[in-house]
């Protein structure tokens, strides 16, 4: 399954491929750049439900290289954490490349909108 995402640093779209691992968790495996036009399409939509993790061989954001990601609570878009800033209060703050709000990281991702093809 593939999930559309954005580089939080450069606001460019990319996709992350996920596969179920031996524990039946959805694990990020690879990432690749996609065009703005392609980021608006997706075929074979299905939800990825359950534990979402990052595989040891995950290549990271193809634009900035960051290997972490977050899901925006506002627009539900996946973003790399390249824009993350740790502040004095101990929270890590991020900005969504799709809708713009700044917030801090909390919780886990348990559902993603995926596609069999992008």
Secondary structure, 3 states (H helix, E strand, C coil): CEEEEECCCCCCEEEEEEEECCCCCEEEEEEEECCHHHHCCCECCEEEECCEEECCCCCCCCCCCCCCEEECCCCCCEEECCCCEECCCCCEEEECCCCCCEEECCCCCCEEEEECEC
